[in-house]
């Protein structure tokens, strides 16, 4: 079960970097911040989104696969439209998880390294709300929030959204899948009339269509990247067939062959996630595990170890892995098939980010082959069998 090795894309030279981002309307100061991060070429979603979002106040729908640069596609226009001298929250970014919120805030902070001072705060569950209330008393231009925590802060009158110019729904499909529909309705009922709404998503379930119809301009601009290719083209999709009882041995064989590479192993249930963690630990594998029963402090500890490269393998359920963005993941391994086809898009999108290559491997029983074919048909991808 040997997977392909990662291949790095070659960066452009400096003059190409400046010309490419400059042509989109990005300011020299922001370009300087991008260059410092090694962001050398705008992705397709950035090329299609940034000029439109910088120039005019519009409602906007951006459809693109996970890992294609959607964060920069909306955050660069937000940064350039912020008035640093106005000490009010001018942009609100809603996202599904604590980890993604932290990541977005950190990214924006880095993008603004060479601009006038722009202040960003991230608020989310799992932290003491009093500390977040105290932080919001400071000047804040951009607020990144999970919907539930934002509503908690509003009930305590700690957040004023009246000056909001732009609301972004980032990973909108993921927010809906983790149960934020009612919270989003409450927030958008307040903001949609006086601000522009930008929705970014990898998939388009019917609940998103309802949000678009209820809260967005019928003339909203829509950009859909690779409409017939709903999964990142830089991912190689592979599978191996084995009986259920042989899955643990097949996974161990794979991990031995890829002991120097980092990846995520996906399970469908908390029970199997815990069981697999115990089995691999008993075999002396250093693996982390995240699922819905973990306390936040335990989850944070596991994620610090995984992001810091102390752990090479993370075992996760679909819901618990939402919003995880770890650099240079070589593979995702599907120990169990996902419940929904859309989940395959999100799972596989953890690898092959920022122009890199990655591998997505399904472990299927003979009875599950038909389910794999359904994924293949609906997502327009081809699975190659591993021997």
C-alpha positions in Angstrom: 0.0 0.0 0.0 2.6 2.5 -1.1 1.3 6.1 -1.6 2.8 8.7 -3.9 5.3 11.1 -2.3 4.7 14.8 -2.0 5.8 17.1 -4.7 6.3 20.8 -4.1 5.3 23.4 -6.6 7.9 25.8 -7.8 7.5 29.5 -6.7 7.4 32.3 -9.1 10.2 34.9 -9.1 9.7 38.1 -7.2 8.7 40.3 -10.1 6.0 37.7 -11.0 4.7 37.8 -7.4 4.3 41.5 -7.4 2.7 41.7 -10.8 0.3 38.8 -10.1 -1.2 40.2 -6.9 -0.9 43.8 -8.0 -3.1 43.0 -11.0 -5.8 41.9 -8.6 -5.8 45.3 -6.9 -3.9 44.1 -3.8 -1.9 46.9 -2.2 1.9 46.9 -1.9 1.7 46.6 1.9 -0.5 43.5 1.8 1.6 42.0 -1.0 4.7 42.5 1.2 2.9 40.5 4.0 2.0 37.7 1.5 5.5 37.5 0.3 6.8 37.2 3.9 4.5 34.2 4.3 5.8 32.6 1.0 2.4 33.1 -0.7 3.8 33.4 -4.2 0.9 33.0 -6.5 -2.8 33.7 -6.2 -5.1 30.7 -6.4 -8.0 30.5 -8.8 -10.6 31.4 -6.1 -8.4 34.4 -5.1 -8.1 35.6 -8.7 -11.9 35.3 -9.2 -12.8 36.8 -5.9 -10.4 39.5 -4.8 -11.0 42.1 -7.5 -14.7 41.9 -7.2 -14.7 42.1 -3.4 -12.2 45.0 -3.2 -14.0 47.2 -5.7 -17.7 47.2 -4.9 -20.1 46.5 -2.0 -21.8 43.3 -3.1 -23.2 40.0 -1.8 -20.9 37.2 -2.9 -20.9 33.4 -3.1 -17.6 31.6 -3.5 -17.6 27.9 -4.2 -14.2 26.1 -4.1 -12.7 23.0 -2.7 -11.2 22.8 0.8 -7.6 24.0 0.9 -7.7 26.3 -2.2 -7.1 29.6 -0.4 -10.5 30.8 0.4 -9.3 32.6 3.6 -7.1 34.9 1.7 -9.8 35.4 -1.0 -12.0 37.2 1.5 -9.6 38.5 4.1 -7.5 40.5 1.7 -10.5 42.6 0.5 -11.6 42.9 4.1 -8.2 44.3 5.2 -8.2 46.8 2.3 -11.7 48.0 3.1 -11.1 48.5 6.8 -10.8 52.1 8.1 -8.0 51.8 10.8 -9.0 55.1 12.3 -12.6 53.9 13.1 -12.5 52.0 16.4 -15.5 49.8 15.6 -16.0 46.2 14.5 -16.3 46.6 10.7 -16.1 43.0 9.5 -17.4 39.8 11.1 -16.1 36.4 10.0 -18.2 33.4 11.2 -16.6 29.9 11.2 -17.5 26.4 12.5 -14.7 25.7 15.0 -12.4 27.1 17.5 -9.3 25.9 15.6 -10.4 27.5 12.3 -11.2 30.8 14.1 -7.7 30.9 15.7 -6.2 30.1 12.3 -8.1 32.8 10.5 -7.2 35.5 13.1 -3.6 34.5 13.0 -3.5 34.6 9.2 -5.1 38.1 9.1 -2.6 39.3 11.7 0.2 38.1 9.4 -1.3 39.6 6.3 -1.4 43.0 8.0 2.2 43.0 9.2 3.1 45.9 6.9 -0.2 47.8 6.7 -1.6 50.4 9.1 -2.4 48.7 12.4 -5.6 46.6 12.1 -6.9 44.8 15.1 -8.5 41.3 14.9 -10.0 39.3 17.7 -11.2 35.7 17.7 -14.0 34.4 20.0 -15.2 30.9 20.4 -16.5 28.4 22.9 -14.1 26.4 25.3 -12.6 29.6 26.6 -13.7 31.8 29.6 -16.1 34.3 28.2 -15.0 36.9 30.7 -11.5 37.0 29.1 -13.1 37.5 25.7 -15.3 40.2 26.9 -12.2 42.0 28.3 -10.4 41.6 25.0 -13.3 43.1 23.1 -13.1 46.3 25.2 -10.0 47.0 23.2 -10.1 48.4 19.7 -11.3 45.7 17.3 -11.7 46.1 13.6 -12.3 42.5 12.5 -14.1 39.9 14.7 -13.7 36.2 14.0 -16.3 34.1 15.8 -18.1 30.8 16.1 -21.9 31.5 16.0 -22.8 30.2 19.4 -20.1 32.2 21.3 -21.0 35.4 19.3 -24.6 35.1 20.4 -23.5 34.5 24.0 -21.5 37.7 23.8 -24.4 39.6 22.3 -26.7 38.5 25.2 -24.1 40.0 27.6 -24.0 43.2 25.4 -20.3 42.7 24.9 -20.5 43.0 21.0 -21.9 45.8 18.9 -22.5 44.8 15.3 -24.2 48.0 14.2 -21.1 49.2 12.3 -20.5 45.9 10.4 -19.9 46.4 6.7 -19.2 42.8 5.8 -20.2 39.4 7.2 -18.3 36.4 6.0 -19.7 32.8 6.3 -16.5 30.7 6.1 -16.9 27.0 5.6 -20.6 27.6 5.5 -21.5 23.9 4.8 -19.4 22.8 7.8 -21.2 25.3 10.1 -24.5 23.8 9.0 -23.4 20.3 9.4 -22.3 20.9 13.1 -25.7 22.4 13.9 -25.3 26.2 13.6 -28.3 26.8 11.3 -30.5 28.4 14.0 -27.6 30.5 15.3 -26.8 31.7 11.8 -30.4 32.7 11.3 -30.4 34.8 14.5 -27.1 36.6 13.4 -28.0 37.1 9.8 -31.4 38.5 10.7 -29.5 41.3 12.5 -26.7 41.9 9.9 -28.0 41.1 6.4 -29.9 44.4 5.8 -27.1 46.7 6.7 -24.0 44.8 5.5 -22.7 42.7 2.6 -22.7 39.0 3.0 -20.0 36.8 1.6 -20.5 33.1 1.7 -17.7 30.6 1.1 -18.2 26.9 0.9 -16.9 23.7 -0.6 -20.3 22.1 -1.1 -23.9 23.4 -1.6 -26.3 21.4 0.6 -29.9 22.6 0.6 -29.6 24.4 3.9 -27.1 26.8 2.2 -29.5 27.5 -0.5 -32.1 28.5 2.1 -29.6 30.9 3.7 -28.8 32.4 0.3 -32.5 32.9 -0.5 -33.3 34.3 2.9 -30.5 36.7 3.6 -28.6 37.5 0.4 -29.2 39.7 -2.6 -30.8 37.8 -5.5 -28.2 39.5 -7.7 -25.3 38.2 -5.5 -22.2 37.5 -7.6 -21.4 33.8 -7.7 -18.0 32.3 -8.4 -17.6 28.5 -8.7 -14.2 27.1 -9.2 -13.9 23.8 -11.1 -17.6 23.1 -11.0 -17.3 19.5 -12.2 -14.3 18.9 -9.9 -15.5 19.1 -6.4 -12.3 17.7 -4.9 -8.8 19.2 -5.1 -7.1 18.0 -8.3 -3.8 17.6 -6.4 -5.1 14.7 -4.4 -4.5 11.1 -5.6 -7.4 8.9 -4.6 -6.6 5.3 -3.8 -8.3 2.3 -2.2 -7.5 -1.1 -0.8 -10.0 -4.0 -0.2 -10.0 -6.1 2.9 -12.4 -7.7 5.3 -13.5 -5.8 8.4 -11.4 -7.9 10.7 -8.3 -7.2 8.7 -8.6 -3.4 8.7 -6.3 -2.9 11.7 -3.5 -5.0 10.2 -3.9 -3.1 6.9 -3.6 0.3 8.7 -0.6 -0.9 10.7 1.1 -2.0 7.4 0.4 1.4 5.9 1.7 3.3 8.9 4.9 1.3 8.9 5.5 2.2 5.3 4.8 5.9 6.0 6.3 6.4 9.5 8.0 9.6 8.5 4.9 11.2 7.1 2.0 13.0 8.9 -1.6 12.2 8.3 -5.1 11.9 9.6 -7.0 8.6 10.0 -10.8 9.2 9.8 -13.4 7.1 11.6 -17.2 7.5 11.4 -18.0 7.0 15.1 -16.5 8.0 18.5 -16.5 4.3 19.6 -14.3 3.2 16.7 -12.1 6.3 17.0 -11.4 5.4 20.7 -11.0 1.7 20.0 -8.6 2.3 17.1 -6.6 4.7 19.3 -6.3 2.0 22.0 -5.3 -0.7 19.5 -2.5 1.4 17.9 -1.3 2.6 21.3 -1.0 -1.0 22.4 1.1 -1.6 19.4 3.5 1.2 20.5 2.4 3.8 17.9 2.5 7.4 19.0 -1.0 8.6 17.8 -3.4 11.3 18.9 -7.1 11.0 19.0 -9.9 13.6 18.9 -13.6 13.0 19.2 -16.7 14.7 20.7 -16.2 13.3 24.3 -12.9 15.1 24.7 -12.7 18.1 27.0 -11.4 21.2 25.2 -8.2 21.2 27.3 -7.5 17.6 26.2 -8.3 18.4 22.6 -5.9 21.4 22.7 -3.1 19.2 24.1 -3.5 16.7 21.3 -3.7 19.3 18.5 -0.6 21.1 19.9 1.3 17.8 19.7 0.1 17.1 16.2 0.7 20.6 14.8 4.1 20.7 16.5 5.1 17.4 14.8 5.4 15.5 18.1 2.7 13.2 16.7 2.7 11.9 13.2 -0.8 10.4 13.2 -4.1 11.8 14.3 -7.3 9.7 14.6 -10.5 11.7 14.3 -14.2 11.7 13.7 -15.7 13.8 10.9 -17.2 16.5 13.2 -14.2 16.7 15.5 -11.8 17.3 12.5 -13.8 20.2 11.1 -11.6 23.3 10.7 -8.3 21.5 11.3 -5.6 23.0 9.0 -2.2 21.5 9.5 0.6 22.1 7.1 2.2 19.4 5.0 -0.1 16.5 5.7 1.0 13.7 3.3 -2.2 11.7 3.5 -5.7 11.1 4.9 -6.7 7.5 5.6 -10.4 6.6 5.6 -10.6 3.7 8.1 -14.4 3.9 7.8 -16.3 5.4 4.9 -18.0 8.7 5.7 -21.8 8.9 6.3 -22.2 11.5 3.5 -20.5 12.0 0.2 -19.8 15.7 1.1 -17.8 14.5 4.1 -15.3 12.9 1.7 -14.6 16.3 0.3 -13.9 17.7 3.7 -11.8 14.7 4.8 -9.6 14.6 1.7 -9.2 18.4 1.7 -7.0 18.1 4.9 -4.2 17.2 2.5 -2.8 18.7 -0.7 -3.2 22.3 0.6 -1.6 25.4 -0.8 -0.6 23.8 -4.1 1.0 20.7 -2.5 0.3 17.1 -3.4 -1.5 14.6 -1.2 -3.0 11.1 -1.0 -6.5 10.0 0.1 -6.8 6.3 0.8 -10.0 4.4 1.4 -10.0 1.1 3.2 -13.1 -0.8 2.1 -14.7 -4.2 2.6 -16.2 -6.0 -0.4 -19.6 -4.9 0.7 -18.5 -1.2 0.7 -17.3 -1.1 -2.9 -20.7 0.1 -4.1 -20.5 3.0 -1.6 -17.0 3.9 -2.9 -18.4 3.9 -6.5 -21.1 6.4 -5.4 -18.5 8.7 -4.0 -16.6 8.4 -7.3 -19.6 9.2 -9.4 -20.9 12.1 -7.4 -17.5 13.8 -7.0 -16.1 12.9 -10.4 -13.0 11.3 -9.1 -11.2 8.1 -10.0 -10.0 5.7 -7.3 -7.0 3.5 -8.1 -6.6 0.2 -6.3 -3.6 -0.5 -4.2 -2.1 -4.0 -4.3 
